[in-house]
Amino acid sequence: MLKITEHEDTSDAPVHVEVTLGITGDWRSEPLKVITGITEGIKSLDGTLTESVHLARRQGVTWAEIGKALGISRQAAWERFSVD
């Protein structure tokens, strides 16, 4: 189970997003199921990330700001997410 929780703050602090991955059962005996589950979670998060980047662009956020938030260069962010 993958759960994404958004915690809104009334201050000027950024929104805190928490991602929780729940694994049930004896995951050590079936590591391939864990790998599959984590891979599906990553794909889900990637879609959410892409959607968030496109939303940020529509709101006027620069590629430099997006790159900084992602920990990559503005060029790398543009190459990965640009639909222009």
HTML snippet that shows the backbone in 3Dmol.js (N, CA, C, O; Angstrom):
<script src="https://3Dmol.org/build/3Dmol-min.js"></script>
<div id="view" style="width:600px;height:400px;position:relative"></div>
<script>
const pdb = `
ATOM      1  N   MET A   1       0.850  -1.169   0.000  1.00  0.00           N
ATOM      2  CA  MET A   1       0.000   0.000   0.000  1.00  0.00           C
ATOM      3  C   MET A   1       0.893   1.228   0.000  1.00  0.00           C
ATOM      4  O   MET A   1       1.837   1.326   0.784  1.00  0.00           O
ATOM      5  N   LEU A   2       0.586   2.158  -0.882  1.00  0.00           N
ATOM      6  CA  LEU A   2       1.308   3.421  -0.942  1.00  0.00           C
ATOM      7  C   LEU A   2       0.329   4.513  -0.583  1.00  0.00           C
ATOM      8  O   LEU A   2      -0.762   4.584  -1.149  1.00  0.00           O
ATOM      9  N   LYS A   3       0.706   5.368   0.353  1.00  0.00           N
ATOM     10  CA  LYS A   3      -0.171   6.436   0.814  1.00  0.00           C
ATOM     11  C   LYS A   3       0.593   7.751   0.767  1.00  0.00           C
ATOM     12  O   LYS A   3       1.707   7.858   1.281  1.00  0.00           O
ATOM     13  N   ILE A   4      -0.026   8.753   0.142  1.00  0.00           N
ATOM     14  CA  ILE A   4       0.565  10.084   0.088  1.00  0.00           C
ATOM     15  C   ILE A   4      -0.328  11.004   0.896  1.00  0.00           C
ATOM     16  O   ILE A   4      -1.516  11.137   0.600  1.00  0.00           O
ATOM     17  N   THR A   5       0.231  11.641   1.913  1.00  0.00           N
ATOM     18  CA  THR A   5      -0.523  12.524   2.790  1.00  0.00           C
ATOM     19  C   THR A   5       0.058  13.928   2.713  1.00  0.00           C
ATOM     20  O   THR A   5       1.267  14.118   2.847  1.00  0.00           O
ATOM     21  N   GLU A   6      -0.806  14.899   2.500  1.00  0.00           N
ATOM     22  CA  GLU A   6      -0.377  16.296   2.441  1.00  0.00           C
ATOM     23  C   GLU A   6      -0.786  16.967   3.735  1.00  0.00           C
ATOM     24  O   GLU A   6      -1.950  16.909   4.130  1.00  0.00           O
ATOM     25  N   HIS A   7       0.168  17.602   4.393  1.00  0.00           N
ATOM     26  CA  HIS A   7      -0.087  18.311   5.638  1.00  0.00           C
ATOM     27  C   HIS A   7       0.002  19.801   5.362  1.00  0.00           C
ATOM     28  O   HIS A   7       1.083  20.323   5.090  1.00  0.00           O
ATOM     29  N   GLU A   8      -1.119  20.480   5.430  1.00  0.00           N
ATOM     30  CA  GLU A   8      -1.117  21.917   5.185  1.00  0.00           C
ATOM     31  C   GLU A   8      -0.722  22.646   6.449  1.00  0.00           C
ATOM     32  O   GLU A   8      -1.107  22.261   7.553  1.00  0.00           O
ATOM     33  N   ASP A   9       0.038  23.690   6.278  1.00  0.00           N
ATOM     34  CA  ASP A   9       0.507  24.503   7.383  1.00  0.00           C
ATOM     35  C   ASP A   9      -0.029  25.909   7.183  1.00  0.00           C
ATOM     36  O   ASP A   9      -0.046  26.413   6.060  1.00  0.00           O
ATOM     37  N   THR A  10      -0.460  26.537   8.242  1.00  0.00           N
ATOM     38  CA  THR A  10      -1.006  27.890   8.119  1.00  0.00           C
ATOM     39  C   THR A  10       0.085  28.944   8.064  1.00  0.00           C
ATOM     40  O   THR A  10      -0.191  30.094   7.725  1.00  0.00           O
ATOM     41  N   SER A  11       1.305  28.581   8.387  1.00  0.00           N
ATOM     42  CA  SER A  11       2.414  29.544   8.322  1.00  0.00           C
ATOM     43  C   SER A  11       2.924  29.641   6.890  1.00  0.00           C
ATOM     44  O   SER A  11       2.326  29.081   5.971  1.00  0.00           O
ATOM     45  N   ASP A  12       4.009  30.338   6.710  1.00  0.00           N
ATOM     46  CA  ASP A  12       4.615  30.467   5.388  1.00  0.00           C
ATOM     47  C   ASP A  12       5.515  29.276   5.046  1.00  0.00           C
ATOM     48  O   ASP A  12       6.170  29.274   4.004  1.00  0.00           O
ATOM     49  N   ALA A  13       5.548  28.277   5.909  1.00  0.00           N
ATOM     50  CA  ALA A  13       6.385  27.104   5.669  1.00  0.00           C
ATOM     51  C   ALA A  13       5.837  26.313   4.480  1.00  0.00           C
ATOM     52  O   ALA A  13       4.635  26.344   4.214  1.00  0.00           O
ATOM     53  N   PRO A  14       6.706  25.611   3.771  1.00  0.00           N
ATOM     54  CA  PRO A  14       6.232  24.805   2.643  1.00  0.00           C
ATOM     55  C   PRO A  14       5.295  23.698   3.116  1.00  0.00           C
ATOM     56  O   PRO A  14       5.345  23.276   4.271  1.00  0.00           O
ATOM     57  N   VAL A  15       4.458  23.246   2.221  1.00  0.00           N
ATOM     58  CA  VAL A  15       3.563  22.131   2.528  1.00  0.00           C
ATOM     59  C   VAL A  15       4.412  20.887   2.724  1.00  0.00           C
ATOM     60  O   VAL A  15       5.327  20.621   1.944  1.00  0.00           O
ATOM     61  N   HIS A  16       4.116  20.145   3.740  1.00  0.00           N
ATOM     62  CA  HIS A  16       4.835  18.906   4.043  1.00  0.00           C
ATOM     63  C   HIS A  16       4.060  17.750   3.421  1.00  0.00           C
ATOM     64  O   HIS A  16       2.868  17.587   3.683  1.00  0.00           O
ATOM     65  N   VAL A  17       4.723  16.957   2.609  1.00  0.00           N
ATOM     66  CA  VAL A  17       4.105  15.790   1.989  1.00  0.00           C
ATOM     67  C   VAL A  17       4.786  14.558   2.551  1.00  0.00           C
ATOM     68  O   VAL A  17       6.012  14.455   2.546  1.00  0.00           O
ATOM     69  N   GLU A  18       3.997  13.644   3.023  1.00  0.00           N
ATOM     70  CA  GLU A  18       4.517  12.413   3.609  1.00  0.00           C
ATOM     71  C   GLU A  18       4.113  11.236   2.730  1.00  0.00           C
ATOM     72  O   GLU A  18       2.948  11.101   2.356  1.00  0.00           O
ATOM     73  N   VAL A  19       5.077  10.392   2.406  1.00  0.00           N
ATOM     74  CA  VAL A  19       4.820   9.204   1.603  1.00  0.00           C
ATOM     75  C   VAL A  19       5.077   7.993   2.489  1.00  0.00           C
ATOM     76  O   VAL A  19       6.148   7.851   3.080  1.00  0.00           O
ATOM     77  N   THR A  20       4.079   7.129   2.570  1.00  0.00           N
ATOM     78  CA  THR A  20       4.188   5.944   3.412  1.00  0.00           C
ATOM     79  C   THR A  20       4.031   4.697   2.555  1.00  0.00           C
ATOM     80  O   THR A  20       3.090   4.588   1.769  1.00  0.00           O
ATOM     81  N   LEU A  21       4.939   3.776   2.707  1.00  0.00           N
ATOM     82  CA  LEU A  21       4.864   2.499   2.014  1.00  0.00           C
ATOM     83  C   LEU A  21       4.610   1.433   3.063  1.00  0.00           C
ATOM     84  O   LEU A  21       5.430   1.228   3.958  1.00  0.00           O
ATOM     85  N   GLY A  22       3.479   0.756   2.954  1.00  0.00           N
ATOM     86  CA  GLY A  22       3.143  -0.296   3.903  1.00  0.00           C
ATOM     87  C   GLY A  22       3.355  -1.659   3.293  1.00  0.00           C
ATOM     88  O   GLY A  22       2.852  -1.938   2.204  1.00  0.00           O
ATOM     89  N   ILE A  23       4.082  -2.502   3.970  1.00  0.00           N
ATOM     90  CA  ILE A  23       4.325  -3.867   3.503  1.00  0.00           C
ATOM     91  C   ILE A  23       3.737  -4.810   4.541  1.00  0.00           C
ATOM     92  O   ILE A  23       4.086  -4.753   5.720  1.00  0.00           O
ATOM     93  N   THR A  24       2.848  -5.670   4.093  1.00  0.00           N
ATOM     94  CA  THR A  24       2.231  -6.618   5.016  1.00  0.00           C
ATOM     95  C   THR A  24       2.803  -8.015   4.795  1.00  0.00           C
ATOM     96  O   THR A  24       3.291  -8.341   3.713  1.00  0.00           O
ATOM     97  N   GLY A  25       2.733  -8.808   5.814  1.00  0.00           N
ATOM     98  CA  GLY A  25       3.217 -10.173   5.715  1.00  0.00           C
ATOM     99  C   GLY A  25       4.717 -10.256   5.937  1.00  0.00           C
ATOM    100  O   GLY A  25       5.365  -9.278   6.310  1.00  0.00           O
ATOM    101  N   ASP A  26       5.249 -11.434   5.701  1.00  0.00           N
ATOM    102  CA  ASP A  26       6.680 -11.680   5.881  1.00  0.00           C
ATOM    103  C   ASP A  26       7.406 -11.321   4.596  1.00  0.00           C
ATOM    104  O   ASP A  26       7.656 -12.180   3.751  1.00  0.00           O
ATOM    105  N   TRP A  27       7.745 -10.038   4.454  1.00  0.00           N
ATOM    106  CA  TRP A  27       8.340  -9.567   3.212  1.00  0.00           C
ATOM    107  C   TRP A  27       9.726 -10.141   2.960  1.00  0.00           C
ATOM    108  O   TRP A  27      10.190 -10.163   1.820  1.00  0.00           O
ATOM    109  N   ARG A  28      10.382 -10.600   4.002  1.00  0.00           N
ATOM    110  CA  ARG A  28      11.722 -11.171   3.815  1.00  0.00           C
ATOM    111  C   ARG A  28      11.672 -12.501   3.071  1.00  0.00           C
ATOM    112  O   ARG A  28      12.643 -12.885   2.419  1.00  0.00           O
ATOM    113  N   SER A  29      10.554 -13.200   3.167  1.00  0.00           N
ATOM    114  CA  SER A  29      10.450 -14.489   2.475  1.00  0.00           C
ATOM    115  C   SER A  29      10.021 -14.325   1.023  1.00  0.00           C
ATOM    116  O   SER A  29      10.148 -15.261   0.233  1.00  0.00           O
ATOM    117  N   GLU A  30       9.509 -13.136   0.656  1.00  0.00           N
ATOM    118  CA  GLU A  30       9.077 -12.902  -0.727  1.00  0.00           C
ATOM    119  C   GLU A  30       9.590 -11.543  -1.225  1.00  0.00           C
ATOM    120  O   GLU A  30       8.799 -10.637  -1.487  1.00  0.00           O
ATOM    121  N   PRO A  31      10.901 -11.408  -1.354  1.00  0.00           N
ATOM    122  CA  PRO A  31      11.465 -10.106  -1.733  1.00  0.00           C
ATOM    123  C   PRO A  31      11.013  -9.626  -3.112  1.00  0.00           C
ATOM    124  O   PRO A  31      10.966  -8.417  -3.340  1.00  0.00           O
ATOM    125  N   LEU A  32      10.681 -10.520  -4.032  1.00  0.00           N
ATOM    126  CA  LEU A  32      10.236 -10.078  -5.352  1.00  0.00           C
ATOM    127  C   LEU A  32       8.911  -9.327  -5.268  1.00  0.00           C
ATOM    128  O   LEU A  32       8.681  -8.395  -6.039  1.00  0.00           O
ATOM    129  N   LYS A  33       8.039  -9.719  -4.341  1.00  0.00           N
ATOM    130  CA  LYS A  33       6.793  -8.989  -4.147  1.00  0.00           C
ATOM    131  C   LYS A  33       7.076  -7.583  -3.631  1.00  0.00           C
ATOM    132  O   LYS A  33       6.405  -6.626  -4.018  1.00  0.00           O
ATOM    133  N   VAL A  34       8.059  -7.463  -2.768  1.00  0.00           N
ATOM    134  CA  VAL A  34       8.444  -6.153  -2.247  1.00  0.00           C
ATOM    135  C   VAL A  34       9.006  -5.292  -3.378  1.00  0.00           C
ATOM    136  O   VAL A  34       8.647  -4.121  -3.504  1.00  0.00           O
ATOM    137  N   ILE A  35       9.877  -5.864  -4.191  1.00  0.00           N
ATOM    138  CA  ILE A  35      10.455  -5.132  -5.318  1.00  0.00           C
ATOM    139  C   ILE A  35       9.357  -4.664  -6.262  1.00  0.00           C
ATOM    140  O   ILE A  35       9.375  -3.518  -6.709  1.00  0.00           O
ATOM    141  N   THR A  36       8.407  -5.534  -6.568  1.00  0.00           N
ATOM    142  CA  THR A  36       7.293  -5.172  -7.445  1.00  0.00           C
ATOM    143  C   THR A  36       6.459  -4.059  -6.832  1.00  0.00           C
ATOM    144  O   THR A  36       6.078  -3.117  -7.527  1.00  0.00           O
ATOM    145  N   GLY A  37       6.175  -4.155  -5.553  1.00  0.00           N
ATOM    146  CA  GLY A  37       5.386  -3.133  -4.876  1.00  0.00           C
ATOM    147  C   GLY A  37       6.081  -1.784  -4.847  1.00  0.00           C
ATOM    148  O   GLY A  37       5.455  -0.752  -5.086  1.00  0.00           O
ATOM    149  N   ILE A  38       7.361  -1.789  -4.557  1.00  0.00           N
ATOM    150  CA  ILE A  38       8.119  -0.545  -4.527  1.00  0.00           C
ATOM    151  C   ILE A  38       8.177   0.067  -5.925  1.00  0.00           C
ATOM    152  O   ILE A  38       8.041   1.281  -6.074  1.00  0.00           O
ATOM    153  N   THR A  39       8.376  -0.758  -6.943  1.00  0.00           N
ATOM    154  CA  THR A  39       8.412  -0.269  -8.321  1.00  0.00           C
ATOM    155  C   THR A  39       7.093   0.377  -8.704  1.00  0.00           C
ATOM    156  O   THR A  39       7.087   1.432  -9.337  1.00  0.00           O
ATOM    157  N   GLU A  40       5.979  -0.234  -8.334  1.00  0.00           N
ATOM    158  CA  GLU A  40       4.663   0.348  -8.610  1.00  0.00           C
ATOM    159  C   GLU A  40       4.499   1.669  -7.866  1.00  0.00           C
ATOM    160  O   GLU A  40       3.934   2.619  -8.407  1.00  0.00           O
ATOM    161  N   GLY A  41       4.986   1.734  -6.641  1.00  0.00           N
ATOM    162  CA  GLY A  41       4.926   2.978  -5.874  1.00  0.00           C
ATOM    163  C   GLY A  41       5.741   4.078  -6.510  1.00  0.00           C
ATOM    164  O   GLY A  41       5.300   5.226  -6.563  1.00  0.00           O
ATOM    165  N   ILE A  42       6.921   3.747  -6.994  1.00  0.00           N
ATOM    166  CA  ILE A  42       7.776   4.729  -7.660  1.00  0.00           C
ATOM    167  C   ILE A  42       7.086   5.268  -8.906  1.00  0.00           C
ATOM    168  O   ILE A  42       7.112   6.472  -9.160  1.00  0.00           O
ATOM    169  N   LYS A  43       6.466   4.379  -9.684  1.00  0.00           N
ATOM    170  CA  LYS A  43       5.745   4.815 -10.888  1.00  0.00           C
ATOM    171  C   LYS A  43       4.606   5.752 -10.510  1.00  0.00           C
ATOM    172  O   LYS A  43       4.380   6.757 -11.184  1.00  0.00           O
ATOM    173  N   SER A  44       3.898   5.435  -9.451  1.00  0.00           N
ATOM    174  CA  SER A  44       2.805   6.284  -8.996  1.00  0.00           C
ATOM    175  C   SER A  44       3.321   7.643  -8.563  1.00  0.00           C
ATOM    176  O   SER A  44       2.734   8.669  -8.906  1.00  0.00           O
ATOM    177  N   LEU A  45       4.406   7.660  -7.818  1.00  0.00           N
ATOM    178  CA  LEU A  45       4.991   8.918  -7.374  1.00  0.00           C
ATOM    179  C   LEU A  45       5.531   9.724  -8.543  1.00  0.00           C
ATOM    180  O   LEU A  45       5.457  10.953  -8.535  1.00  0.00           O
ATOM    181  N   ASP A  46       6.076   9.046  -9.551  1.00  0.00           N
ATOM    182  CA  ASP A  46       6.606   9.745 -10.709  1.00  0.00           C
ATOM    183  C   ASP A  46       5.490  10.496 -11.427  1.00  0.00           C
ATOM    184  O   ASP A  46       5.692  11.625 -11.875  1.00  0.00           O
ATOM    185  N   GLY A  47       4.315   9.880 -11.537  1.00  0.00           N
ATOM    186  CA  GLY A  47       3.178  10.558 -12.150  1.00  0.00           C
ATOM    187  C   GLY A  47       2.749  11.767 -11.341  1.00  0.00           C
ATOM    188  O   GLY A  47       2.431  12.815 -11.904  1.00  0.00           O
ATOM    189  N   THR A  48       2.738  11.629 -10.029  1.00  0.00           N
ATOM    190  CA  THR A  48       2.390  12.746  -9.148  1.00  0.00           C
ATOM    191  C   THR A  48       3.422  13.857  -9.258  1.00  0.00           C
ATOM    192  O   THR A  48       3.068  15.036  -9.271  1.00  0.00           O
ATOM    193  N   LEU A  49       4.697  13.489  -9.337  1.00  0.00           N
ATOM    194  CA  LEU A  49       5.763  14.476  -9.490  1.00  0.00           C
ATOM    195  C   LEU A  49       5.611  15.228 -10.811  1.00  0.00           C
ATOM    196  O   LEU A  49       5.707  16.455 -10.841  1.00  0.00           O
ATOM    197  N   THR A  50       5.379  14.508 -11.887  1.00  0.00           N
ATOM    198  CA  THR A  50       5.200  15.134 -13.199  1.00  0.00           C
ATOM    199  C   THR A  50       4.025  16.098 -13.178  1.00  0.00           C
ATOM    200  O   THR A  50       4.127  17.219 -13.676  1.00  0.00           O
ATOM    201  N   GLU A  51       2.928  15.671 -12.612  1.00  0.00           N
ATOM    202  CA  GLU A  51       1.747  16.528 -12.505  1.00  0.00           C
ATOM    203  C   GLU A  51       2.058  17.788 -11.690  1.00  0.00           C
ATOM    204  O   GLU A  51       1.614  18.883 -12.037  1.00  0.00           O
ATOM    205  N   SER A  52       2.811  17.629 -10.620  1.00  0.00           N
ATOM    206  CA  SER A  52       3.169  18.769  -9.770  1.00  0.00           C
ATOM    207  C   SER A  52       4.086  19.745 -10.510  1.00  0.00           C
ATOM    208  O   SER A  52       3.930  20.960 -10.383  1.00  0.00           O
ATOM    209  N   VAL A  53       5.028  19.226 -11.273  1.00  0.00           N
ATOM    210  CA  VAL A  53       5.923  20.083 -12.046  1.00  0.00           C
ATOM    211  C   VAL A  53       5.126  20.871 -13.080  1.00  0.00           C
ATOM    212  O   VAL A  53       5.342  22.072 -13.241  1.00  0.00           O
ATOM    213  N   HIS A  54       4.209  20.210 -13.780  1.00  0.00           N
ATOM    214  CA  HIS A  54       3.400  20.907 -14.786  1.00  0.00           C
ATOM    215  C   HIS A  54       2.521  21.971 -14.127  1.00  0.00           C
ATOM    216  O   HIS A  54       2.335  23.054 -14.682  1.00  0.00           O
ATOM    217  N   LEU A  55       1.988  21.669 -12.961  1.00  0.00           N
ATOM    218  CA  LEU A  55       1.191  22.651 -12.221  1.00  0.00           C
ATOM    219  C   LEU A  55       2.052  23.850 -11.836  1.00  0.00           C
ATOM    220  O   LEU A  55       1.630  24.998 -11.979  1.00  0.00           O
ATOM    221  N   ALA A  56       3.248  23.579 -11.352  1.00  0.00           N
ATOM    222  CA  ALA A  56       4.163  24.656 -10.969  1.00  0.00           C
ATOM    223  C   ALA A  56       4.462  25.546 -12.171  1.00  0.00           C
ATOM    224  O   ALA A  56       4.471  26.770 -12.046  1.00  0.00           O
ATOM    225  N   ARG A  57       4.707  24.947 -13.328  1.00  0.00           N
ATOM    226  CA  ARG A  57       4.988  25.739 -14.533  1.00  0.00           C
ATOM    227  C   ARG A  57       3.796  26.609 -14.903  1.00  0.00           C
ATOM    228  O   ARG A  57       3.963  27.776 -15.258  1.00  0.00           O
ATOM    229  N   ARG A  58       2.583  26.040 -14.821  1.00  0.00           N
ATOM    230  CA  ARG A  58       1.379  26.821 -15.130  1.00  0.00           C
ATOM    231  C   ARG A  58       1.219  27.988 -14.161  1.00  0.00           C
ATOM    232  O   ARG A  58       0.607  29.002 -14.496  1.00  0.00           O
ATOM    233  N   GLN A  59       1.771  27.840 -12.960  1.00  0.00           N
ATOM    234  CA  GLN A  59       1.698  28.910 -11.955  1.00  0.00           C
ATOM    235  C   GLN A  59       2.859  29.887 -12.073  1.00  0.00           C
ATOM    236  O   GLN A  59       2.978  30.806 -11.263  1.00  0.00           O
ATOM    237  N   GLY A  60       3.712  29.699 -13.069  1.00  0.00           N
ATOM    238  CA  GLY A  60       4.791  30.636 -13.315  1.00  0.00           C
ATOM    239  C   GLY A  60       6.109  30.323 -12.632  1.00  0.00           C
ATOM    240  O   GLY A  60       7.015  31.157 -12.645  1.00  0.00           O
ATOM    241  N   VAL A  61       6.242  29.158 -12.041  1.00  0.00           N
ATOM    242  CA  VAL A  61       7.504  28.771 -11.396  1.00  0.00           C
ATOM    243  C   VAL A  61       8.538  28.511 -12.490  1.00  0.00           C
ATOM    244  O   VAL A  61       8.230  27.875 -13.498  1.00  0.00           O
ATOM    245  N   THR A  62       9.753  28.998 -12.293  1.00  0.00           N
ATOM    246  CA  THR A  62      10.803  28.855 -13.301  1.00  0.00           C
ATOM    247  C   THR A  62      11.409  27.454 -13.272  1.00  0.00           C
ATOM    248  O   THR A  62      11.298  26.717 -12.292  1.00  0.00           O
ATOM    249  N   TRP A  63      12.056  27.121 -14.391  1.00  0.00           N
ATOM    250  CA  TRP A  63      12.755  25.830 -14.443  1.00  0.00           C
ATOM    251  C   TRP A  63      13.898  25.798 -13.429  1.00  0.00           C
ATOM    252  O   TRP A  63      14.213  24.738 -12.889  1.00  0.00           O
ATOM    253  N   ALA A  64      14.513  26.932 -13.170  1.00  0.00           N
ATOM    254  CA  ALA A  64      15.589  26.988 -12.177  1.00  0.00           C
ATOM    255  C   ALA A  64      15.044  26.642 -10.786  1.00  0.00           C
ATOM    256  O   ALA A  64      15.674  25.892 -10.040  1.00  0.00           O
ATOM    257  N   GLU A  65      13.878  27.185 -10.442  1.00  0.00           N
ATOM    258  CA  GLU A  65      13.267  26.887  -9.138  1.00  0.00           C
ATOM    259  C   GLU A  65      12.865  25.413  -9.037  1.00  0.00           C
ATOM    260  O   GLU A  65      13.053  24.774  -8.002  1.00  0.00           O
ATOM    261  N   ILE A  66      12.314  24.893 -10.122  1.00  0.00           N
ATOM    262  CA  ILE A  66      11.922  23.476 -10.135  1.00  0.00           C
ATOM    263  C   ILE A  66      13.158  22.602 -10.018  1.00  0.00           C
ATOM    264  O   ILE A  66      13.167  21.640  -9.249  1.00  0.00           O
ATOM    265  N   GLY A  67      14.199  22.924 -10.772  1.00  0.00           N
ATOM    266  CA  GLY A  67      15.439  22.158 -10.686  1.00  0.00           C
ATOM    267  C   GLY A  67      16.008  22.157  -9.277  1.00  0.00           C
ATOM    268  O   GLY A  67      16.463  21.126  -8.782  1.00  0.00           O
ATOM    269  N   LYS A  68      15.979  23.323  -8.634  1.00  0.00           N
ATOM    270  CA  LYS A  68      16.489  23.410  -7.262  1.00  0.00           C
ATOM    271  C   LYS A  68      15.677  22.511  -6.330  1.00  0.00           C
ATOM    272  O   LYS A  68      16.246  21.819  -5.486  1.00  0.00           O
ATOM    273  N   ALA A  69      14.350  22.519  -6.479  1.00  0.00           N
ATOM    274  CA  ALA A  69      13.496  21.677  -5.633  1.00  0.00           C
ATOM    275  C   ALA A  69      13.756  20.193  -5.868  1.00  0.00           C
ATOM    276  O   ALA A  69      13.614  19.382  -4.954  1.00  0.00           O
ATOM    277  N   LEU A  70      14.132  19.842  -7.085  1.00  0.00           N
ATOM    278  CA  LEU A  70      14.412  18.444  -7.436  1.00  0.00           C
ATOM    279  C   LEU A  70      15.855  18.036  -7.144  1.00  0.00           C
ATOM    280  O   LEU A  70      16.191  16.852  -7.162  1.00  0.00           O
ATOM    281  N   GLY A  71      16.702  19.031  -6.876  1.00  0.00           N
ATOM    282  CA  GLY A  71      18.112  18.731  -6.649  1.00  0.00           C
ATOM    283  C   GLY A  71      18.877  18.467  -7.930  1.00  0.00           C
ATOM    284  O   GLY A  71      19.885  17.761  -7.930  1.00  0.00           O
ATOM    285  N   ILE A  72      18.382  19.049  -9.045  1.00  0.00           N
ATOM    286  CA  ILE A  72      19.032  18.887 -10.344  1.00  0.00           C
ATOM    287  C   ILE A  72      19.125  20.267 -11.000  1.00  0.00           C
ATOM    288  O   ILE A  72      18.583  21.241 -10.477  1.00  0.00           O
ATOM    289  N   SER A  73      19.801  20.349 -12.126  1.00  0.00           N
ATOM    290  CA  SER A  73      19.917  21.621 -12.831  1.00  0.00           C
ATOM    291  C   SER A  73      18.593  21.990 -13.498  1.00  0.00           C
ATOM    292  O   SER A  73      17.722  21.141 -13.688  1.00  0.00           O
ATOM    293  N   ARG A  74      18.455  23.264 -13.848  1.00  0.00           N
ATOM    294  CA  ARG A  74      17.242  23.702 -14.544  1.00  0.00           C
ATOM    295  C   ARG A  74      17.137  23.008 -15.900  1.00  0.00           C
ATOM    296  O   ARG A  74      16.043  22.665 -16.350  1.00  0.00           O
ATOM    297  N   GLN A  75      18.294  22.803 -16.548  1.00  0.00           N
ATOM    298  CA  GLN A  75      18.309  22.126 -17.847  1.00  0.00           C
ATOM    299  C   GLN A  75      17.835  20.681 -17.711  1.00  0.00           C
ATOM    300  O   GLN A  75      17.043  20.210 -18.527  1.00  0.00           O
ATOM    301  N   ALA A  76      18.312  19.979 -16.690  1.00  0.00           N
ATOM    302  CA  ALA A  76      17.892  18.593 -16.476  1.00  0.00           C
ATOM    303  C   ALA A  76      16.397  18.523 -16.168  1.00  0.00           C
ATOM    304  O   ALA A  76      15.710  17.609 -16.623  1.00  0.00           O
ATOM    305  N   ALA A  77      15.896  19.482 -15.399  1.00  0.00           N
ATOM    306  CA  ALA A  77      14.457  19.518 -15.094  1.00  0.00           C
ATOM    307  C   ALA A  77      13.665  19.748 -16.376  1.00  0.00           C
ATOM    308  O   ALA A  77      12.656  19.084 -16.613  1.00  0.00           O
ATOM    309  N   TRP A  78      14.118  20.682 -17.195  1.00  0.00           N
ATOM    310  CA  TRP A  78      13.433  20.985 -18.450  1.00  0.00           C
ATOM    311  C   TRP A  78      13.432  19.766 -19.370  1.00  0.00           C
ATOM    312  O   TRP A  78      12.413  19.434 -19.977  1.00  0.00           O
ATOM    313  N   GLU A  79      14.591  19.102 -19.465  1.00  0.00           N
ATOM    314  CA  GLU A  79      14.692  17.932 -20.338  1.00  0.00           C
ATOM    315  C   GLU A  79      13.753  16.813 -19.897  1.00  0.00           C
ATOM    316  O   GLU A  79      13.176  16.116 -20.731  1.00  0.00           O
ATOM    317  N   ARG A  80      13.603  16.645 -18.592  1.00  0.00           N
ATOM    318  CA  ARG A  80      12.762  15.566 -18.093  1.00  0.00           C
ATOM    319  C   ARG A  80      11.277  15.880 -18.167  1.00  0.00           C
ATOM    320  O   ARG A  80      10.477  14.996 -18.475  1.00  0.00           O
ATOM    321  N   PHE A  81      10.892  17.124 -17.889  1.00  0.00           N
ATOM    322  CA  PHE A  81       9.475  17.431 -17.712  1.00  0.00           C
ATOM    323  C   PHE A  81       8.852  18.353 -18.761  1.00  0.00           C
ATOM    324  O   PHE A  81       7.633  18.518 -18.783  1.00  0.00           O
ATOM    325  N   SER A  82       9.665  18.952 -19.627  1.00  0.00           N
ATOM    326  CA  SER A  82       9.131  19.930 -20.560  1.00  0.00           C
ATOM    327  C   SER A  82       8.165  19.296 -21.552  1.00  0.00           C
ATOM    328  O   SER A  82       8.421  18.229 -22.109  1.00  0.00           O
ATOM    329  N   VAL A  83       7.061  19.980 -21.751  1.00  0.00           N
ATOM    330  CA  VAL A  83       6.117  19.589 -22.798  1.00  0.00           C
ATOM    331  C   VAL A  83       5.997  20.711 -23.815  1.00  0.00           C
ATOM    332  O   VAL A  83       5.157  20.679 -24.714  1.00  0.00           O
ATOM    333  N   ASP A  84       6.881  21.725 -23.642  1.00  0.00           N
ATOM    334  CA  ASP A  84       6.873  22.888 -24.527  1.00  0.00           C
ATOM    335  C   ASP A  84       7.324  22.512 -25.915  1.00  0.00           C
ATOM    336  O   ASP A  84       7.380  23.367 -26.799  1.00  0.00           O
TER     337      ASP A  84
END
`;
const viewer = $3Dmol.createViewer("view");
viewer.addModel(pdb, "pdb");
viewer.setStyle({}, {cartoon: {color: "spectrum"}});
viewer.zoomTo();
viewer.render();
</script>
